[in-house]
Amino acid sequence: MEIVGSVETNPSLRQAFPISMKSKMSPIRVLLVDDHSLIRAGVRTLLERMSGVVVVGEASDGREALDLVRSESPNVVLLDIAMPRLGGLEALPRVIEQFPKVKVLILSALVAEEFVSRALRSGAAGYMLKHAAPDELEAAIRAVAQDNIYLSPAISRAIINNYMERGGGALSPLEQLTARQREVLQLIAEGKNTKEIASILDISVKTVEAHRLQLMARLDIHDVPSLVRYAVRNGLVEP
């Protein structure tokens, strides 16, 4: 498996993935996941102009994405990070576990090391920034579809080297929470009350309360406003 960069930093990508290429292989099936409808519309337009690429569906959060991966069998999931109900970094490991042949390409405005490292640890096949050039999107999709790892050149080499040297690095406090605790944290930060969280997750109110107490203890955060700020800093919800 090879780590590749953009067409600007790796000219060989123009030969490997020419924009006018007429693929004789099966089309690359792409699922687009972002909570902003305007962004989805713009990205979909770019994808539909690519030879040998077909958009099989759109989702506005991680829960919808999981359902569509199951029903539409995409080859590549183009996944945002900060989304309501279930964010990209929470949906990512579930996609990888349930559908190991699917490649997940993160498309985000977030470039901090903790997001990149966590995405790679969770099995992302690539990490691309939203301000990238249109040509980079095509190069990224074709790269991950061919079992390569794609990283935007704006992701600093220091971040990549640090991740590789540490073999993935130690888990952050957020990653030490259980998946359910992180879901509860996100929903709390979105302003949902205990009953609403219990209904969304199909668990009891008492179970929600137990998860909230446990995550507060693990994070050493003991009030809701501080939990919200923590969730924003870690990309679970948007400011």
VOZA-912472 format. One line per field, with one value per residue (C-alpha): residue number from 0; residue in three letters; x, y, z. Coordinates in nm, 3 decimals, padded with zeros to 5 digits. Layout:
BEGIN
i = (NUM,...)
aa = (ala,...)
px = (X,...)
py = (Y,...)
pz = (Z,...)
//
This chain:
BEGIN
i = (0,1,2,3,4,5,6,7,8,9,10,11,12,13,14,15,16,17,18,19,20,21,22,23,24,25,26,27,28,29,30,31,32,33,34,35,36,37,38,39,40,41,42,43,44,45,46,47,48,49,50,51,52,53,54,55,56,57,58,59,60,61,62,63,64,65,66,67,68,69,70,71,72,73,74,75,76,77,78,79,80,81,82,83,84,85,86,87,88,89,90,91,92,93,94,95,96,97,98,99,100,101,102,103,104,105,106,107,108,109,110,111,112,113,114,115,116,117,118,119,120,121,122,123,124,125,126,127,128,129,130,131,132,133,134,135,136,137,138,139,140,141,142,143,144,145,146,147,148,149,150,151,152,153,154,155,156,157,158,159,160,161,162,163,164,165,166,167,168,169,170,171,172,173,174,175,176,177,178,179,180,181,182,183,184,185,186,187,188,189,190,191,192,193,194,195,196,197,198,199,200,201,202,203,204,205,206,207,208,209,210,211,212,213,214,215,216,217,218,219,220,221,222,223,224,225,226,227,228,229,230,231,232,233,234,235,236,237,238)
aa = (met,glu,ile,val,gly,ser,val,glu,thr,asn,pro,ser,leu,arg,gln,ala,phe,pro,ile,ser,met,lys,ser,lys,met,ser,pro,ile,arg,val,leu,leu,val,asp,asp,his,ser,leu,ile,arg,ala,gly,val,arg,thr,leu,leu,glu,arg,met,ser,gly,val,val,val,val,gly,glu,ala,ser,asp,gly,arg,glu,ala,leu,asp,leu,val,arg,ser,glu,ser,pro,asn,val,val,leu,leu,asp,ile,ala,met,pro,arg,leu,gly,gly,leu,glu,ala,leu,pro,arg,val,ile,glu,gln,phe,pro,lys,val,lys,val,leu,ile,leu,ser,ala,leu,val,ala,glu,glu,phe,val,ser,arg,ala,leu,arg,ser,gly,ala,ala,gly,tyr,met,leu,lys,his,ala,ala,pro,asp,glu,leu,glu,ala,ala,ile,arg,ala,val,ala,gln,asp,asn,ile,tyr,leu,ser,pro,ala,ile,ser,arg,ala,ile,ile,asn,asn,tyr,met,glu,arg,gly,gly,gly,ala,leu,ser,pro,leu,glu,gln,leu,thr,ala,arg,gln,arg,glu,val,leu,gln,leu,ile,ala,glu,gly,lys,asn,thr,lys,glu,ile,ala,ser,ile,leu,asp,ile,ser,val,lys,thr,val,glu,ala,his,arg,leu,gln,leu,met,ala,arg,leu,asp,ile,his,asp,val,pro,ser,leu,val,arg,tyr,ala,val,arg,asn,gly,leu,val,glu,pro)
px = (00.000,00.131,00.074,00.017,-00.036,-00.216,-00.166,00.024,00.281,00.288,00.289,00.272,-00.090,-00.175,-00.054,-00.204,-00.541,-00.588,-00.898,-01.019,-00.957,-01.225,-01.231,-01.317,-01.355,-01.666,-01.741,-01.627,-01.942,-01.926,-02.144,-02.137,-02.182,-02.201,-02.458,-02.447,-02.672,-02.487,-02.155,-02.310,-02.453,-02.119,-01.920,-02.180,-02.149,-01.772,-01.811,-02.064,-01.817,-01.559,-01.530,-01.591,-01.733,-02.099,-02.269,-02.491,-02.636,-02.613,-02.639,-02.646,-02.512,-02.332,-02.647,-02.791,-02.450,-02.439,-02.784,-02.684,-02.354,-02.558,-02.816,-02.607,-02.271,-02.039,-01.669,-01.575,-01.745,-01.663,-01.714,-01.733,-01.631,-01.859,-02.219,-02.528,-02.647,-02.338,-02.019,-01.776,-01.509,-01.772,-01.923,-01.582,-01.486,-01.837,-01.814,-01.471,-01.587,-01.916,-01.800,-01.424,-01.404,-01.536,-01.277,-01.346,-01.204,-01.240,-01.334,-01.305,-01.205,-01.032,-00.655,-00.538,-00.318,-00.568,-00.828,-00.588,-00.432,-00.765,-00.900,-00.595,-00.610,-00.975,-00.903,-00.954,-00.802,-00.744,-00.784,-00.862,-00.926,-01.235,-01.038,-00.848,-00.858,-01.120,-00.848,-00.736,-01.079,-01.058,-00.701,-00.799,-01.099,-00.908,-00.616,-00.819,-01.027,-00.699,-00.607,-00.365,-00.368,-00.432,-00.337,-00.379,-00.046,-00.171,-00.154,00.191,00.467,00.543,00.196,00.237,00.589,00.484,00.195,00.416,00.695,00.457,00.283,-00.048,00.029,-00.141,-00.518,-00.659,-00.902,-01.187,-01.082,-01.066,-01.440,-01.663,-01.843,-02.171,-02.022,-01.899,-02.247,-02.398,-02.137,-02.218,-02.592,-02.547,-02.339,-02.615,-02.854,-03.053,-03.199,-03.181,-03.515,-03.434,-03.095,-03.258,-03.507,-03.243,-03.012,-03.299,-03.172,-03.321,-03.300,-03.104,-02.849,-02.806,-02.750,-02.492,-02.304,-02.305,-02.160,-01.894,-01.781,-01.768,-01.550,-01.315,-01.280,-01.270,-01.539,-01.836,-02.073,-02.258,-02.111,-01.761,-01.870,-02.003,-01.675,-01.482,-01.704,-01.652,-01.273,-01.268,-01.485,-01.794,-02.012,-01.966,-01.941)
py = (00.000,00.343,00.685,00.940,01.315,01.558,01.601,01.919,01.741,01.408,01.458,01.083,01.100,01.283,00.977,00.727,00.904,01.117,01.335,01.211,00.844,00.611,00.326,-00.016,-00.145,-00.128,00.230,00.348,00.368,00.666,00.745,01.114,01.192,01.553,01.739,02.051,02.015,02.285,02.107,01.775,01.938,02.090,01.774,01.564,01.788,01.733,01.358,01.328,01.490,01.217,00.930,00.592,00.740,00.714,00.862,00.594,00.800,01.089,01.095,01.382,01.194,00.876,00.677,00.740,00.657,00.313,00.231,00.342,00.152,-00.159,-00.098,00.064,-00.121,00.172,00.123,00.457,00.656,01.027,01.114,01.444,01.456,01.698,01.587,01.562,01.241,01.040,01.209,01.080,00.965,00.760,00.615,00.535,00.231,00.089,00.107,-00.058,-00.333,-00.410,-00.354,-00.422,-00.392,-00.034,00.245,00.554,00.888,01.164,01.503,01.768,02.125,02.001,01.956,01.921,01.623,01.456,01.432,01.297,01.048,00.927,00.881,00.677,00.467,00.397,00.268,00.565,00.512,00.883,01.230,01.521,01.886,02.070,02.364,02.135,02.181,01.982,01.775,01.654,01.505,01.282,01.180,01.096,00.885,00.689,00.639,00.492,00.284,00.121,00.040,00.331,00.583,00.943,01.243,01.607,01.787,02.055,01.789,01.861,01.607,01.642,01.509,01.212,01.133,01.161,00.921,00.669,00.685,00.629,00.343,00.520,00.678,00.655,00.679,01.019,01.056,01.075,00.748,00.582,00.632,00.354,00.409,00.448,00.705,00.909,00.894,01.019,01.296,01.413,01.414,01.605,01.862,01.891,01.994,01.672,01.591,01.252,01.126,01.236,01.061,00.744,00.751,00.816,00.538,00.304,00.258,00.336,00.671,00.508,00.374,00.722,00.864,00.594,00.665,01.039,00.985,00.748,00.976,01.275,01.074,00.957,01.305,01.475,01.714,01.762,02.014,02.027,02.355,02.211,01.890,02.097,02.287,01.958,01.809,02.115,02.106,01.738,01.770,01.589,01.893,02.219,02.546)
pz = (00.000,-00.098,00.055,-00.217,-00.222,-00.448,-00.820,-00.736,-00.517,-00.701,-01.082,-01.138,-01.025,-01.347,-01.537,-01.295,-01.279,-01.596,-01.580,-01.921,-01.844,-01.981,-01.735,-01.871,-01.520,-01.307,-01.197,-00.856,-00.645,-00.408,-00.108,-00.009,00.362,00.485,00.691,00.470,00.165,-00.032,00.016,-00.087,-00.399,-00.496,-00.435,-00.615,-00.921,-00.922,-00.880,-01.160,-01.400,-01.334,-01.577,-01.416,-01.092,-00.989,-00.681,-00.527,-00.245,00.001,00.379,00.628,00.932,01.033,01.107,00.761,00.616,00.778,00.640,00.290,00.296,00.371,00.097,-00.180,-00.150,-00.229,-00.298,-00.140,00.136,00.129,00.496,00.685,01.053,01.240,01.182,01.404,01.574,01.474,01.355,01.098,01.341,01.525,01.208,01.055,01.269,01.233,00.855,00.861,01.097,00.923,00.563,00.548,00.168,00.172,00.160,00.370,00.259,00.519,00.369,00.638,00.714,01.030,00.996,01.358,01.436,01.669,01.391,01.130,01.372,01.501,01.148,01.044,01.360,01.293,00.943,00.709,00.365,00.322,00.465,00.234,00.319,00.196,00.059,-00.182,-00.559,-00.757,-00.928,-00.587,-00.516,-00.822,-00.744,-00.385,-00.482,-00.745,-00.506,-00.219,-00.462,-00.570,-00.209,-00.158,00.126,00.025,00.241,00.138,00.108,00.350,00.623,00.753,00.699,01.070,01.157,00.924,01.046,01.408,01.350,01.167,01.427,01.717,01.541,01.584,01.920,02.256,02.271,02.359,02.654,02.403,02.238,02.579,02.614,02.486,02.156,02.344,02.582,02.286,02.132,02.457,02.475,02.123,02.187,02.514,02.327,02.065,02.342,02.372,02.714,02.882,02.750,02.396,02.411,02.541,02.253,01.985,02.113,02.207,02.563,02.903,03.079,03.361,03.111,02.964,03.312,03.386,03.062,03.139,03.485,03.352,03.071,03.307,03.544,03.268,03.120,03.462,03.337,03.565,03.404,03.075,02.940,02.980,02.808,02.516,02.485,02.495,02.223,02.001,02.046,01.948,01.638,01.769,01.707,01.523,01.719)
//
